[in-house]
Amino acid sequence: MAMSIEELAHTADVRIRVKAPDLSELFVEAARGMMQVMYGGCEEGTITEELALEAGDHEELLHDFLSELLYLCDVRDVVFCSFLVRVENTRLSAILKGVPFDRKQHQGTEIKGVSYYGLQIVKEEESYATDILFDV
C-alpha cells in the first residue's frame, strides 16, 4: 500500500486527505502534509526534537501531534522534514528532524491551527485514512 497526501477543495481553509498502511505512518504522512502546505519541501536537517504525547483516542492524538508540531515550528523557527513516529494505543513517541526556517526557501500557506472538525481516522481494507482541516 502506497502512502499518499492529497489536498482537497475547501472554501476558506486547507483540507488534506492522508492515507498510509498503519497508524504510525498515517501520523508521519499527516506531518509531511502539513509541512508541505506550510513550507513546500525540504531536506532532512540536523535540528532534532523528540516528542512524547498521550491522548484519549487516535483522533485526539493526531490533533495534539500536529498542534505540537505547529507550535515547535513557530517557537523554534524550524521546518521539520523527517519524522520517525511510533503510535502504540493512544501514546505517541516521535523524533523530528528539520532545518532552520528560511523565508526565501520555505514558502507556503500559514496554518493558524488544526481543526477537530471532521477529524476521523478510518481503517480501510489495507490502510488507514483521514481528512485533516487546517485553519489558515
C-alpha positions as CSV (number, residue, x, y, z in Angstrom):
1,M,0.0,0.0,0.0
2,A,1.4,3.3,-1.1
3,M,1.1,6.3,1.2
4,S,-0.5,9.4,-0.1
5,I,-1.3,13.0,0.7
6,E,-4.0,14.8,-1.3
7,E,-5.1,18.4,-1.0
8,L,-8.9,18.7,-1.1
9,A,-11.0,21.7,-2.1
10,H,-12.3,23.8,0.8
11,T,-13.9,27.2,0.8
12,A,-11.7,29.1,3.3
13,D,-9.2,26.7,4.9
14,V,-6.9,24.0,3.7
15,R,-8.0,20.3,3.9
16,I,-5.9,17.3,3.1
17,R,-6.6,13.6,2.8
18,V,-3.9,11.3,4.1
19,K,-3.6,7.5,3.6
20,A,-1.0,5.1,5.0
21,P,-0.6,1.4,5.7
22,D,-0.6,1.8,9.5
23,L,-1.3,4.4,12.2
24,S,2.4,5.4,12.7
25,E,2.8,6.1,9.0
26,L,-0.5,7.9,8.9
27,F,0.8,10.3,11.5
28,V,4.1,10.7,9.5
29,E,2.2,11.4,6.3
30,A,-0.1,13.9,8.2
31,A,3.0,15.8,9.4
32,R,4.6,15.8,6.0
33,G,1.3,17.1,4.5
34,M,1.1,19.9,7.0
35,M,4.8,20.9,6.3
36,Q,4.1,20.7,2.6
37,V,1.2,23.2,2.9
38,M,3.2,25.5,5.2
39,Y,6.6,25.5,3.6
40,G,6.8,23.4,0.5
41,G,9.5,20.7,0.5
42,C,12.8,20.5,2.4
43,E,15.7,18.1,3.1
44,E,16.3,16.3,6.3
45,G,18.2,18.6,8.6
46,T,20.3,18.4,11.7
47,I,17.9,20.1,14.2
48,T,16.3,17.3,16.3
49,E,13.2,17.4,18.6
50,E,11.7,14.5,20.5
51,L,8.0,14.3,21.4
52,A,6.0,12.1,23.7
53,L,2.2,12.5,23.8
54,E,-0.8,10.7,25.2
55,A,-4.4,11.3,24.4
56,G,-7.9,9.8,24.8
57,D,-8.2,8.4,21.3
58,H,-6.3,8.3,18.0
59,E,-8.0,11.5,16.6
60,E,-7.1,13.5,19.7
61,L,-3.6,12.1,19.5
62,L,-3.3,13.2,15.8
63,H,-4.7,16.6,16.6
64,D,-2.3,17.1,19.5
65,F,0.7,15.8,17.5
66,L,0.1,18.2,14.6
67,S,-0.7,21.1,17.0
68,E,2.6,20.5,18.9
69,L,4.4,20.3,15.5
70,L,2.9,23.6,14.5
71,Y,3.9,25.1,17.9
72,L,7.5,23.9,17.6
73,C,7.9,25.2,14.1
74,D,6.7,28.6,15.3
75,V,8.7,28.9,18.5
76,R,11.9,27.2,17.3
77,D,11.8,28.7,13.8
78,V,12.3,25.3,12.3
79,V,10.9,23.5,9.3
80,F,10.6,19.7,10.1
81,C,11.3,17.5,7.1
82,S,11.8,14.0,8.6
83,F,9.6,12.2,11.1
84,L,10.1,8.9,12.9
85,V,6.8,8.2,14.7
86,R,5.6,5.3,16.8
87,V,2.0,5.1,17.8
88,E,1.0,2.5,20.4
89,N,-2.6,2.6,21.6
90,T,-3.1,6.2,22.4
91,R,0.6,7.1,23.1
92,L,2.9,8.6,20.6
93,S,6.7,9.0,20.5
94,A,8.4,10.9,17.7
95,I,11.8,12.1,16.6
96,L,11.6,15.1,14.3
97,K,14.4,16.4,12.2
98,G,14.5,19.7,10.4
99,V,16.3,22.8,9.2
100,P,16.2,26.4,10.2
101,F,13.3,28.4,8.6
102,D,14.4,30.4,5.6
103,R,11.8,32.8,4.3
104,K,13.3,32.7,0.7
105,Q,13.2,28.9,0.6
106,H,10.2,27.9,2.7
107,Q,7.1,29.5,1.2
108,G,3.6,28.2,1.5
109,T,0.3,28.9,3.4
110,E,0.4,30.0,7.0
111,I,-1.5,27.5,9.2
112,K,-3.0,29.0,12.4
113,G,-4.3,25.8,13.8
114,V,-5.5,22.2,13.4
115,S,-9.3,21.7,13.4
116,Y,-11.2,18.9,15.1
117,Y,-14.0,19.4,12.6
118,G,-14.4,16.2,10.6
119,L,-11.3,14.6,12.1
120,Q,-11.8,10.9,12.0
121,I,-9.3,8.1,11.4
122,V,-10.8,5.3,9.3
123,K,-9.5,1.8,9.0
124,E,-9.8,0.7,5.4
125,E,-9.1,-2.8,4.0
126,E,-5.3,-2.4,4.0
127,S,-4.7,1.1,5.2
128,Y,-5.7,3.9,7.4
129,A,-7.1,7.3,6.1
130,T,-8.1,10.6,7.5
131,D,-9.1,14.1,6.3
132,I,-7.5,17.0,8.2
133,L,-8.7,20.6,8.2
134,F,-6.2,23.3,8.8
135,D,-7.3,26.8,9.9
136,V,-5.5,29.4,7.7
